[in-house]
Amino acid sequence: MKAPDFEYLRPETLAEALAMLARHGEDGAIIAGGQSLLPLLHFRLAAPAYLIDIGRLEPLKQIVEGDGYIEIGALVRHCELAASALIGREFPLLHQAVEHIAHPGVRHRGTIGGSLAMADPAAELGACCLALAGDVLLQSAAGQRWVGMADFFAGIYETALAADEILTAVRLPRRGHGGIQIFNEVARRRGDFAMAGLALVSDRGLGSPRLALLGVSDRPILAVRAMALLSQDPTATEAAIALIGDEVDPADDPAYPPAYRRHLVGVLMRRTLAELSP
């Protein structure tokens, strides 16, 4: 099936892109790598009148070190995350997760901003940025605002983005040395959509864990009860494994029923904790 007709716009600056989006509102759609939007267009699940290609906006392709944080431009591609020594040193979780994203062709075109804005519940980077306590920068012609990852995701393919806003960057706080960052997921085949996934981030052993889950709810979620339990007693790993499956709300799926995904969350928790063993 062919995509519906649209007018193709290619701004040279962010200000120009924001002005176009302000002018066209919900009739406009942002495209960068196109790995999510193009299939929707061809299946006619999306039909914007204007396609605004932000691929030439060089400032959004940078990874910048700040005071206590790393800022990743929205147009940084998955393969560039994987190749970045800075990202590997500061956020090995992202290096681990990128290897699970689809296949090399997708990783060479897809962008971190596109992945976050798409808000697929099974996407790896959303859960990782949630586990890393990140914030996203949303900009419009009227101004800008920072939104925490926990407030950004609103449901399946739904976010806090307004019709006139572009996600331009994600900011992740530096974690320091000696912490834990582990990513695991279960998929039918490597590169397939995850049936369940888990991202663990902690600065001091298991004394301050952040556990983000993907593929088991309508958005990436924090396993707050398991986190609280391990914060109180880092040795209560078996109790945390037993508890974490009750924190998820998987959709009805004949291929992978909710009970199976809950089981997988416990499996992933056990697998992740096993990696911490001497």
C-alpha positions in Angstrom: 0.0 0.0 0.0 1.2 3.5 -0.8 1.4 6.4 1.6 -1.3 9.1 1.2 -0.4 12.3 -0.5 1.4 14.9 1.7 3.5 18.1 1.2 7.1 17.5 2.0 8.9 20.3 4.0 12.6 20.4 4.9 13.6 23.2 7.3 17.2 24.2 7.6 16.9 25.5 11.2 15.1 24.5 14.4 13.3 27.8 14.4 12.1 27.2 10.9 10.9 23.7 11.9 9.0 25.0 14.9 7.4 27.7 12.8 6.2 25.1 10.3 4.8 23.0 13.1 3.1 26.0 14.7 1.5 26.8 11.4 0.3 23.3 10.5 -0.4 21.9 14.0 -2.0 18.5 14.0 -1.9 18.4 10.2 1.9 18.2 10.4 4.2 15.3 11.3 7.9 15.3 12.2 10.1 12.8 10.5 13.8 12.1 11.1 14.9 8.5 10.7 11.5 7.4 9.6 11.7 3.9 11.0 8.4 4.3 12.9 6.5 6.9 10.8 7.1 5.4 7.3 5.4 2.1 8.1 2.4 4.0 9.5 2.2 6.1 6.4 2.3 3.1 4.1 -0.3 1.2 6.1 -2.4 4.4 6.1 -2.5 4.5 9.9 -1.2 8.0 9.7 -2.1 10.6 7.1 -0.5 14.0 7.8 -1.0 16.8 5.3 2.6 18.0 5.8 5.7 16.0 6.5 8.4 18.1 8.2 11.8 16.5 7.8 14.2 17.7 10.5 17.1 15.6 9.3 19.3 18.6 8.5 19.2 20.1 11.9 22.8 19.5 12.9 22.5 20.9 16.5 20.2 18.0 17.3 22.8 15.5 16.3 25.2 16.2 19.1 26.1 14.4 22.4 27.1 17.2 24.9 28.7 16.9 28.3 27.2 19.2 30.9 27.8 19.9 34.6 26.5 16.6 36.1 24.7 15.4 33.0 25.0 14.2 29.4 22.6 15.7 26.8 21.8 13.6 23.8 20.3 15.4 20.7 17.1 13.9 19.4 18.7 13.1 16.0 21.5 10.9 17.4 21.0 7.6 15.8 21.0 4.3 17.5 24.2 3.2 15.9 25.9 6.5 17.0 24.8 5.7 20.6 26.4 2.3 20.3 29.6 3.8 18.8 30.0 6.6 21.4 32.8 6.0 23.9 31.2 8.6 26.2 27.9 6.9 26.2 29.6 3.5 26.8 31.5 4.9 29.8 28.6 6.9 31.4 25.6 4.8 30.3 26.5 1.2 29.5 22.8 0.4 29.8 22.2 2.2 26.5 25.0 0.2 24.8 23.4 -3.0 26.0 19.9 -2.0 24.9 20.8 -0.8 21.5 22.0 -4.3 20.5 18.4 -5.5 21.0 16.8 -2.8 18.8 15.6 -4.4 15.6 18.4 -4.9 13.0 21.4 -3.0 11.7 19.5 -1.2 9.0 17.0 0.2 11.5 19.8 1.1 14.0 21.5 3.1 11.3 18.5 5.2 10.5 16.4 5.3 13.7 17.0 8.1 16.2 16.7 8.3 20.0 14.2 11.2 19.7 12.1 9.3 17.3 12.0 6.2 19.5 11.0 8.3 22.6 8.4 10.3 20.7 6.8 7.2 19.2 6.3 5.8 22.8 6.1 2.1 21.8 5.6 0.2 25.1 8.0 -2.4 23.9 10.8 0.0 22.9 14.1 -0.3 24.7 15.3 3.3 24.9 12.2 4.6 26.7 12.6 2.1 29.5 16.4 2.8 29.7 15.9 6.6 29.9 13.2 6.1 32.6 15.6 3.9 34.6 18.3 6.5 34.2 16.0 9.2 35.5 16.2 11.2 32.3 14.3 14.3 31.2 13.3 15.3 27.7 13.4 18.8 26.2 10.2 19.7 24.3 10.3 22.9 22.2 7.7 24.9 20.3 7.7 28.3 18.7 6.3 29.7 22.0 9.1 28.3 24.2 10.5 25.2 25.8 10.0 22.9 28.8 11.8 19.9 30.4 9.6 16.9 31.2 10.7 13.9 33.3 10.5 10.5 31.7 7.9 9.3 34.2 5.6 12.2 33.1 6.4 12.0 29.4 4.9 8.7 28.6 1.1 8.8 28.7 0.0 5.4 27.2 0.4 3.4 24.0 1.9 5.7 21.4 0.9 8.7 23.6 3.2 11.3 25.2 3.2 14.7 26.8 4.2 16.2 23.4 1.8 18.9 22.2 0.9 19.2 18.6 3.2 22.2 18.1 6.2 20.7 20.0 9.3 18.8 18.9 11.3 16.6 21.2 14.8 18.0 20.7 17.0 16.4 23.4 17.2 13.9 26.3 19.2 14.8 29.4 20.6 12.0 31.6 22.3 12.6 35.0 25.7 11.2 35.3 25.7 8.1 37.5 29.3 8.1 38.8 31.6 5.1 39.0 31.0 1.8 40.7 27.2 1.7 40.0 25.1 -1.0 38.3 23.5 -0.8 34.9 22.1 -4.0 33.4 19.6 -4.5 30.5 17.8 -7.7 29.7 14.9 -8.6 27.5 13.1 -11.6 26.1 12.0 -11.7 22.4 11.0 -14.5 20.1 14.1 -13.7 18.0 16.9 -11.3 18.4 15.6 -7.9 17.0 11.9 -8.8 17.4 9.7 -6.7 19.6 10.3 -7.5 23.2 7.8 -9.7 25.0 9.2 -8.2 28.2 12.3 -6.3 29.2 14.0 -4.9 32.3 16.5 -2.1 32.9 18.3 -2.0 36.3 20.2 1.1 37.4 21.6 1.6 40.9 24.4 3.7 42.3 25.2 1.7 45.4 24.8 -2.0 45.0 21.1 -2.7 45.3 20.6 -0.1 47.9 19.1 2.5 45.5 17.7 0.6 42.6 15.7 1.9 39.7 13.9 -0.9 37.8 12.2 0.0 34.6 10.1 -2.5 32.7 9.0 -2.6 29.0 6.5 -4.6 27.0 4.4 -5.4 30.0 2.1 -2.3 30.3 0.8 0.5 28.1 4.1 2.4 28.6 7.5 1.9 30.2 7.0 1.7 34.0 9.0 1.7 37.2 8.6 -1.4 39.4 8.1 0.9 42.4 7.2 -1.9 44.9 10.2 -4.0 44.1 12.4 -0.9 44.2 11.2 0.1 47.6 11.7 -3.5 48.9 15.3 -3.7 47.7 16.0 -0.1 49.0 15.0 -1.3 52.5 16.7 -4.7 52.3 19.1 -5.3 49.4 19.2 -9.0 50.3 15.5 -9.5 49.7 16.1 -10.6 46.2 13.7 -13.6 46.2 10.9 -11.5 47.6 11.5 -8.9 44.9 11.4 -11.6 42.2 8.1 -12.8 43.6 6.7 -9.3 43.8 7.7 -7.8 40.5 5.2 -9.7 38.4 2.3 -8.2 40.3 3.4 -4.7 39.3 2.7 -5.1 35.6 -0.5 -4.8 33.6 0.1 -6.6 30.2 -2.4 -6.3 27.5 -4.5 -9.3 26.4 -2.6 -11.1 23.7 -3.5 -14.6 22.4 0.2 -15.2 21.5 1.7 -14.0 24.8 -1.1 -13.9 27.5 -0.7 -11.6 30.5 0.2 -14.4 32.9 3.1 -15.4 30.6 4.5 -11.8 30.5 4.2 -11.6 34.3 6.2 -14.8 34.5 8.8 -13.4 32.1 9.3 -10.3 34.3 10.2 -12.6 37.2 12.6 -14.5 34.9 14.2 -11.3 33.8 14.5 -10.1 37.4 16.2 -13.4 38.4 18.5 -13.3 35.4 19.5 -9.7 36.1 20.2 -10.3 39.8 22.3 -13.4 38.8 24.6 -11.1 36.9 25.4 -9.3 40.2 26.6 -12.5 41.8 30.3 -12.9 42.2 
